[in-house]
Amino acid sequence: MQAKVGKVYKVLFEELKSEGRVAGRSDDGTLVMVKGSEELLGKIVDVKITFANITQLTGELA
């Protein structure tokens, strides 16, 4: 997963999370979290990955 840090992926956002975060899936099915609101739900957005762990990626809108 560390190889994905710094790259940009298209993410479909599907779920509003706590603390002002939104969760979605990249085109390869990886869970991606960003800071955002319900405005992102249902949209496909470019996300630059800033952090990776075993189960998910964290990024910022590109």
C-alpha positions as CSV (number, residue, x, y, z in Angstrom):
1,M,0.0,0.0,0.0
2,Q,2.9,2.4,0.6
3,A,3.6,2.5,-3.1
4,K,0.3,4.3,-3.6
5,V,1.3,7.3,-1.5
6,G,1.8,10.4,-3.6
7,K,-0.3,9.0,-6.5
8,V,-3.7,10.2,-7.6
9,Y,-6.7,7.9,-7.9
10,K,-10.3,8.3,-8.9
11,V,-12.5,7.6,-5.9
12,L,-16.3,7.0,-5.7
13,F,-17.5,8.4,-2.4
14,E,-20.3,6.4,-0.7
15,E,-20.3,7.0,3.1
16,L,-20.2,9.9,5.4
17,K,-18.0,9.2,8.5
18,S,-17.5,10.9,11.8
19,E,-15.1,13.9,12.3
20,G,-15.8,15.4,8.9
21,R,-14.6,12.5,6.8
22,V,-16.0,10.8,3.8
23,A,-15.2,7.2,2.7
24,G,-15.1,5.8,-0.8
25,R,-13.5,3.2,-3.0
26,S,-10.8,3.6,-5.6
27,D,-11.2,1.8,-9.0
28,D,-9.2,-1.2,-7.6
29,G,-11.6,-1.4,-4.5
30,T,-9.3,0.1,-1.9
31,L,-11.0,2.0,0.9
32,V,-10.0,5.7,0.8
33,M,-10.8,8.4,3.4
34,V,-10.7,12.2,2.9
35,K,-11.9,15.2,4.8
36,G,-15.2,16.3,3.3
37,S,-18.9,16.5,3.5
38,E,-22.0,14.9,2.0
39,E,-21.5,17.0,-1.1
40,L,-19.0,14.3,-2.2
41,L,-21.4,11.4,-1.8
42,G,-22.1,9.7,-5.1
43,K,-19.4,11.6,-6.9
44,I,-16.1,10.3,-8.5
45,V,-13.3,12.6,-7.5
46,D,-9.5,12.6,-8.0
47,V,-7.7,12.0,-4.7
48,K,-4.0,12.3,-4.0
49,I,-3.0,9.7,-1.4
50,T,-1.1,11.1,1.6
51,F,-1.0,8.1,3.9
52,A,-1.4,4.3,3.7
53,N,-1.8,1.5,6.1
54,I,-2.8,-2.1,5.8
55,T,-6.6,-1.6,5.5
56,Q,-7.1,1.9,4.0
57,L,-5.7,4.9,2.3
58,T,-6.0,8.6,3.4
59,G,-5.8,11.4,0.9
60,E,-6.8,14.9,-0.1
61,L,-8.8,16.2,-3.0
62,A,-6.5,16.6,-6.0
